[in-house]
Amino acid sequence: MIRIGPAGTGGSSPEGFRLIKDYKLDAVEVEFTYNVWMKKDEAEKIKEMNKRLKLGLSIHASYFINLNSAERPKVHASKNRILKSCEIGHYLGAKYIVFHAGFYQKDTKEQTYENIKKEILELQKTIKKNKWNVVLSPETTGKASQFGDLDELIKLKKETGCHLCVDFAHLKARYNGKIDYDEIMKKIKPLGHIHAHFSGIEWTAKGERRHLITEKKDIKELLGYLLKYKIDITIINESPDPLGDSVKTKRILEKLK
Ligand SMILES: [Zn+2]
């Protein structure tokens, strides 16, 4: 099944969630990218309301995360930011907690992987202890300097039991437009339900520059591969018009099916 929805509700109130349902969308990713703006009681109210709406909920945690910083206080602060999203995510009934895990900086890819793996395992201990019903989902990133190519995250999922967020636009930017959808679909097919991001994207030699409006031809291309490989997926649109582009994606999907 292919579920579609926007990044952000366009407002913090319950009406934002109802609006997404009115547009016949299936999911929404709540943006805690600059701060966790929702309190526990509001999250619980929305969870209750969502029993009727049945939207698939996820959270985008803070942008300010580096689990591979050489400075321990920065790693500590990063983990606290992720955990705050996990806590409110739990009360909201959101499953996937998405974040960009870190930067390689002076470390090798292998060392970075080991460092981040260790921090993920520690975060999972805290999540388990608190009985928060959420899954850490590090995201494929758009720059070669950032940890998070598809192979690294699949390995991390296998070795820690975390999940992943496949950002197709980031993968395109990371490899300067050279995206091999067949190869990606073959890699993600065995992983079960996939949480994903999509939008148009502008890039330079260094990778991602900014998200753009999602072109129809790009939507068709992606959906074509997802249908061909029968991928079970939730696609969160992260363009400058996430709601409009989600509706557009949904319409194209209905025509293709
Ligand atoms: Zn993304």
Boltz pocket constraint, residues with backbone or C-beta under 6 A from the ligand:
constraints:
  - pocket:
      binder: B
      contacts: [[A, 139], [A, 140], [A, 167], [A, 170], [A, 197], [A, 238]]
      max_distance: 6.0
